Amino acid sequence: MKTIEGRPGILLTLVAAIASSALLTGCQTTIGGQTLPSPDYLTDDVQYFPAGPEFKLTKQVEASRKKAAEKEKMQQGF
């Protein structure tokens, strides 16, 4: 019975398959606390969404206050 060391073609094929799968799929790495998926992150366009207001109904509250102020003004005018 022959071992893998006795067959250099099989050993070379196995090493080439493992190396090519590692090179073609990309490897995860951790840099500065970030887990980066592959070197393609350098060319990826990063989208930035600025933080919005905490209270989502700001315009509605302002409109209702304005309407209440106008109503009060109308009542005082008569």
C-alpha positions as CSV (number, residue, x, y, z in Angstrom):
1,M,0.0,0.0,0.0
2,K,1.4,3.3,-1.1
3,T,1.2,6.5,1.0
4,I,0.5,10.1,-0.1
5,E,4.2,10.8,0.1
6,G,4.8,8.1,-2.5
7,R,2.6,9.9,-5.0
8,P,3.8,13.4,-5.6
9,G,1.1,14.1,-8.3
10,I,-1.7,13.6,-5.8
11,L,0.0,15.6,-3.1
12,L,0.7,18.4,-5.5
13,T,-2.9,18.4,-6.7
14,L,-4.2,18.5,-3.2
15,V,-1.9,21.4,-2.2
16,A,-2.9,23.3,-5.4
17,A,-6.6,22.8,-4.7
18,I,-6.3,24.0,-1.2
19,A,-4.2,27.1,-2.2
20,S,-6.5,28.0,-5.1
21,S,-9.6,27.7,-3.0
22,A,-8.1,30.0,-0.3
23,L,-7.0,32.6,-3.0
24,L,-10.2,32.6,-5.0
25,T,-12.7,32.8,-2.1
26,G,-11.0,35.5,-0.1
27,C,-10.2,35.2,3.6
28,Q,-11.7,37.1,6.5
29,T,-9.3,39.2,8.5
30,T,-9.7,41.4,11.6
31,I,-8.1,44.9,11.5
32,G,-8.8,47.4,14.2
33,G,-11.7,45.5,15.6
34,Q,-13.5,45.2,12.2
35,T,-14.1,41.9,10.5
36,L,-13.3,42.6,6.9
37,P,-14.5,40.0,4.4
38,S,-11.9,40.3,1.6
39,P,-9.6,42.8,0.0
40,D,-12.5,44.0,-2.2
41,Y,-13.7,46.2,0.7
42,L,-11.1,48.8,-0.4
43,T,-13.0,49.4,-3.7
44,D,-16.5,49.1,-2.3
45,D,-18.5,52.3,-2.2
46,V,-19.5,53.0,1.4
47,Q,-23.0,54.5,1.9
48,Y,-23.3,57.0,4.7
49,F,-26.7,57.8,6.2
50,P,-26.6,60.7,8.6
51,A,-28.5,60.3,11.8
52,G,-32.0,61.8,11.7
53,P,-34.0,63.4,14.4
54,E,-34.8,61.3,17.4
55,F,-38.5,62.3,17.2
56,K,-39.8,61.3,13.8
57,L,-42.9,63.6,13.8
58,T,-41.2,66.9,14.2
59,K,-43.0,68.6,11.3
60,Q,-46.4,67.4,12.4
61,V,-45.9,68.7,15.9
62,E,-44.8,72.1,14.5
63,A,-47.8,72.3,12.2
64,S,-50.2,71.4,15.1
65,R,-48.6,74.1,17.3
66,K,-48.9,76.6,14.6
67,K,-52.5,75.8,14.0
68,A,-53.3,76.0,17.7
69,A,-51.5,79.4,17.9
70,E,-53.6,80.6,14.9
71,K,-56.8,79.3,16.5
72,E,-56.0,81.1,19.8
73,K,-55.1,84.3,17.9
74,M,-58.5,84.1,16.1
75,Q,-60.4,83.6,19.3
76,Q,-58.7,86.6,20.9
77,G,-59.4,88.7,17.9
78,F,-63.2,88.4,18.3
